[in-house]
Amino acid sequence: MMPTDGAGKIAKAEARIKDLAYQIFKASMLHTQLLCAREGCLDIDWRTALIETTARPIDDIAVDHQQIRERAAREVANMPDADWEPDMKAGWRASLEAWYTASKNCLDDMEELEKQTRAEAGKPVDDITERYAMERDLHTASYRAGLTAGGLATDWYQWLLNRVKQWPNTNRRDSQLAEMEEPGYRQKLQQLPPYWALERH
């Protein structure tokens, strides 16, 4: 028979894993909404859509994992209103700033959660730090490009180019540099969603 303390440790570890899964689902779902908001494709009724979409189980997903997904979706859908949402009419600058802050916090949470998950399994986390450093560069470039689109001069493209050239991951670096040379890359990033231009009167 397994000692009581052993059973307790296993139960505690399982609860910890479930909580990490919940936190990861939640951060990932929010990150997706933020990306859509920046690209101008976030639906006004995104909260309801998130709950409805998540309620449809993924093939072969375990019941407890599906419950965790639905719980995470409800939490994201019930978060307080934010200026980066399409129906807030906060003006482009307030919307962009709110998006930048929320996205930064989301990336921080996702990095920490991935590191905790790796640590639980006794695996190294160096590659996670490297990957999120690259994501933050792209995130900051998108913010700077948004400022330029709003009329504030920022040499966001050259800034990003300098950052990307320093990326240690060769494949990711070369891929990003090639993408930045594509026609329309600047125009694609240097824009603001039409709904961010709206202001309350």
LINKANOR-V829797 format. One record per backbone hydrogen bond with DSSP energy under -1.0 kcal/mol. NH is the residue of the N-H (numbers start at 1). CO is the residue of the C=O. Records with the same first field share a line. If there is no record, write none. Layout:
NH: CO, CO
This chain:
7: 3
8: 4
9: 5
10: 6
11: 7
12: 8
13: 9
14: 10
15: 11
16: 12
17: 13
18: 14
19: 15
20: 16
21: 17
22: 18
23: 19
24: 20
25: 21
26: 22
27: 23
28: 24
29: 25
30: 26
31: 27
32: 28
33: 29
34: 30
35: 31
36: 32
37: 33
38: 34
39: 35
41: 36
46: 43
49: 45
50: 46
51: 47
52: 48
53: 49
54: 50
55: 51
56: 53
61: 58
66: 62
67: 63
68: 64
69: 65
70: 66
71: 67
72: 68
73: 69
74: 70
75: 71
76: 72
77: 73
78: 74
79: 76
85: 82
88: 85
91: 198
95: 91
96: 92
97: 93
98: 94
99: 95
100: 96
101: 97
102: 98
103: 99
104: 100
105: 101
106: 102
107: 103
108: 104
109: 105
110: 106
111: 107
112: 108
113: 109
114: 110
115: 111
116: 112
117: 113
118: 114
119: 115
120: 116
121: 117
122: 119
123: 118
129: 125
130: 126
131: 127
132: 128
133: 129
134: 130
135: 131
136: 132
137: 133
138: 134
139: 135
140: 136
141: 137
142: 138
143: 139
144: 140
145: 141
146: 142
147: 143
148: 144
149: 145
150: 146
151: 148
152: 147
156: 154
159: 155
160: 156
161: 157
162: 158
163: 159
164: 160
165: 161
166: 163
167: 164
173: 169
174: 170
175: 171
176: 172
177: 173
178: 174
179: 175
180: 176
182: 179
185: 182
188: 184
189: 185
190: 186
191: 189
196: 193
197: 194
200: 89
